Amino acid sequence: MHQQNKNIQKHFDGFLQTNCLWKHDAVYKLQQFDIETKSTKINIEINKKLRLGKYVERLVSFQLEQEKKISILCENIQIQKEKLTLGELDCIIKKEEKTIHLEVIYKFYLYDNSVGNSEIDHFIGPNRKDSLIEKLVKLKEKQLPLLYSKECKAFLKTINLNSKNIEQQVYFKGQLFVPFADKNLQLSSLNQDCIVGFYINQKELLEFKNCKFFIPNKKDWIVIPHKNVNWLTFEKFHYQAQDYIYRKSAPLCWIKKQNGTLVKIFLVWW
């Protein structure tokens, strides 16, 4: 298999094995999209320059196309008012007899109980620039209501659809990371299975001085850690990590312990 195809396959498999952040409509009454996880050989080309969110949308598009009971009616629809773009609908699909407006989200969040007052408040982006609560509010107040805008209704009319007959769902997958000192954290509203690793600061990094390290590129953050990579010694990793710390950028890393166990972590600067 061509290397590019192998990479896309690893990304697709990693995507499929990532859990939805909550079940049913447990969070903000946002209904999670229900689709069976079936691993299959992926045979599409994806532009390597796409940012991660758009890249994941292509993986989802392929996944939907494999389902006999699902048909994609339209994708990536930009809704415009004159020359101003109001927003974009990820896709509208037909699943059996139901028409669904589906928003696709894939995120990485770290648990910091010093932020906010609830479990959902506590999950923030690796660089503290965004948060789960901000994304949920944006979905509820901006992205989903777009379907009912005058401009969107005009577009829907061109493909013989009416927003009144369209159900809205989200396909919100995520990887959650907990503090190294609290690895057994139990979640209540979010899906416990989304916890895939922990995060450490520079001081805690010393606990892993006998381990090997790997820093995947952003697209490979989705990938399930495996041993077939060029591992760095602690010293080399520590040296490279200083550049990330200086730039206030938190890299996702794989750690290979002495017993061969693979762990996924974030090294944070804060």
Summary of the structure (lengths in Angstrom):
residues: 270
radius of gyration: 20.1
end to end distance: 41.2
largest distance: 62.3
contacts: 752
relative contact order: 0.15
helix: 32%
strand: 29%
